[in-house]
Amino acid sequence: MSEFLAMGGHAAFVWPAWALTLATLAAFTATSWRARARAAAALAAEEREDEARRDAGTSR
């Protein structure tokens, strides 16, 4: 197992590359989730406004 972790003497390059890759993927995932939540909230607000406009227009 220690030979695997040493990566044939290249561990100083391999493991930071893995860490950077995983950190980047985690950041992209978190950013996407937040953007989706904001878009869903904006769409819901727009739908509520449209519903209110339709209700206001039919009550006249």
Buried (B, 14 or more C-beta within 10 A) or exposed (E): EEEEEEEEEEEEEBEEEEEEEEEEEEEEEEEEEEEEEEEEEEEEEEEEEEEEEEEEEEEE
